Amino acid sequence: MNNLLKVLILLTFLTLRSHATTFIPTAISERINYSDGLIAGTYLGSSVKKLPNGQVTTELSFSVEQIAGISPSSIVNRNNFKILVPGGSWNGNVHKVSGTPTFERGEKVVLMVSQGPFGFIMPDLSLSKFNYKMIDGEKYLVSPIFSNKEGVGKISFEEIQTISRDHFGSSLASISFDKFIDRPGQVAPVKKGRRLNPRAPASQSSDETEGSLPFFWAILALGGLGFFSSYLYRGGKEK
């Protein structure tokens, strides 16, 4: 889907959601079309900020354990991943938006997320949030909305993994890095304060090191020839 069209759809979708308390019971397999991926993590807390367009928004922070459909470079810091939801208290004024999700500190969740113009968002607000729940010995994801409706507010973890693979090309998988550094021509995750799979600086790469050896020997050979020529010249004059 064209990126601009996708953003417009998301903004329209959020606008409609922000002025209504009624959710349409749409299948998860359809709602995932509005998402760029899934994250599984733990809620840490929130803060309120004002976006460049003047909209008051709440910035939610999560520690991310698993991702699907999202590149590691988009996560940056898995210990402080940010998601924006509309509304919040700003300068003593409460900007209430219906349908926004609520979280408790330490709550473990799976979220459908999309890349918006100012950061990641939950495209279906509360319907984008799922909690883990064991039902008859099987692991399920349950939304606070339509929690008893199979395929809408409730889905087995195995099924969401299948849907994720079909839609994103990958299922929820663990990530092991703490931070992700993206540099021109060099992308590598950082774990425990050091970059994984470190590469030598460009000036010391294997190709250049190998290429520099013939050059070194050539300089040495030229120097030897010069010395030898000088020796012969001096020897000729002495005779």
N, C-alpha and C positions, 0 to 999 in steps of 0.2 A: 504493500500500500504506500502511496506517495506520502512522504513524511509530513508535508504541510497539511494534506488532507487529514492525516491521522491526528495531528495536533488540534485541528479545527473540530473534529469529531469528539475528541476528548474534552475540549473546552465546553462545547455545547452540552455534552453529556453531564459534565460537572455542574454547569449552570442549571440544568433541569433538576438535577439531584438536590442542589442547594436550596431550592424553593419548594421542595415537596417532601412529605414524610412517607409517601407510599412508594414501596419498592415493587417493581414488576418481577414476578417469579420466573426469571430466565435461567435456563440450564447453564451450569458451570462450563460445559463444553462450548457454549456460545459466548459467554461473558469473557472467556479467556482470550477471545479475539481482540478485545480492547486492551490487552496487557502485553507488555514487552517481556515479562518473565515472572518468576516466582522467587520469593526469598523465605527462608525458614530461620527464625531467630528469636531473641529474647528482648522484650521491651525494656528500655533503660530510663526513659524520661522524655520531657518535652520542653520547648520554649516557644514563645510567640515572637513573630517578626513581621515586618511589613515588606511586601515585595515591591520591586521597582514600579509596578503598575498601580501601587497604592492599596492593593488587597491585603487584608490582615490574614495571616496564616499561622497555623501551629506546626512547628517542626518537630517531628517525632524521631527519637534516636533508638537504634536497635543494634544489638550484637548479632551478626549474621553467622549462622552455622552452615547453611546450605543454599545453593542458588540453582536456578534453571533458566536458560534463555538469556541470561545477562552475562556480559563479559566481565572478567575479574577487574579490568581497568575501570569499569563503571562503579564498582564497589569502593575502590580507593582504600578506605579504612574499614575493615569488616567489624571492628570494635566500636564504631561510631557511624553507622550508616543512617543517612537522613531521608525521611519521607515527609512530604508536605500534605497537610489536610486543611481545607478552608476554615476560617473562623478562629476565634480566640479572644482573649481579653487584652485590650490595648489602650493605654492611658486612661484606665478606669472605665472604659466602654467595652461591653461584652458584645462581640460579633458572633451570634449564634447561627450555625448552619445545620439544618436538619439532615439527618442521615450520616453525620460524621461518626466514625468509630470511636470507642473509648477503650482504654488500656489500663492495666494495672502493672505497676513496676514488677519486673521479674516474670511477667506473663510470657509463655512460649506460644508463638503463632506462626502461621504460614500466610503470606500475603501475596495477592496479585498486584503487581506494580507496573507502572508505565513511566516513560521518560516524558515529563512535561516541559514547558518552556523555561521553568525556573528550578527544576529538579525533579526527583521521582515523586509520583503521586499514586494514590489508590483510585483507579478509574471508576470503581463502583462503590466507593466509600465503604460503608459497613459490610456490604456484600463481598468486599474484597478481602475481608479478614476471616481467618479460620483458626480454631483451636483444636488441639489434639484431644481425642476421646476414644477410649476402648469400649467397643460395643460387641457383646458376644464373643469376646476374645480376639476381635479384629480391630486394627487401628483405623480410626476414621478422622476426617477433618470436618468440623462442624462450625458453621457460621452462626453468629448471634441472630441473624435474620433467616427465617424459614428453616430453623434448625432441625425440624423433623421431616422436611421435604427432601426426599432422596433425589440426588442429582442437581439440586438447586442450593439448598443450605447444608446438605450433608452428603459426603462422598467418601468412599474408602480410600485410604492412602495409596493402595495399589492402583486404583482406578485413576487417581489424579496423576500418578506417575506415568501411566499409559497416555493420558491426555496430554501431559507435558511433553512426552517424547514425540507424539504425533504433531503437536503444534510448534514447539520450540526446537525440536531435534535433540533434546536432552531432558532427562528427568532431574529431580532435586538431587544434588550431589554435594558432598562435603567439600569445603575449601580449607586449606591448611595454612595460608599466609595471613599475616596480620595487616600488612599494608601493601599497596601495589604502586610501583613507580613506573610511570610512562614517560620515557624520554625519546626524542627523535632518533629513530634507528635502533632503539634499544628499549625493550619492554621486559620487565622481570618482577615477579612478586618478591616481597620482603618478608622474611620470617625470623622472629626473635632477634630483630635488630640488624639482620644481615640479608643481603640479596641472594636469592637462590640461583644456582647455576651461574656463578660469576663469570664474566668474560673479561679477557685482557683488554686494556685500552687499545683503541684503533691503531695507535702508533706501534703497539707491541703485538699485533695480531700475528697468528702463525704464518699467514700468507706473506706479510711484509717481512717477518723475521727470516723466512726462507729466502725471500727475494733479496734480502740485504747481504747474505753470505757471498754470492758471486760477485757483488759489487765490492765487498771488502777485499776479496782475493785479487780482483782486478787492480785495485789501488795498490795493494802490496806488490803485485807483479810489476806494475809500472814504476813503482819506487825502486825496486830491485834493478830493473833495466837501466834506470837513470843512473843509479850508483855504479853499475857495471860499465856503462858508457863513459862515465866520468873517469873511472879508474883506467880504462883503456886509453882515454885521451891523455891523461897525465903521464901514463907509462910511455906513450909514444913520444911526448915532448922530452922526457928525461933521456931517451936514447939519442 
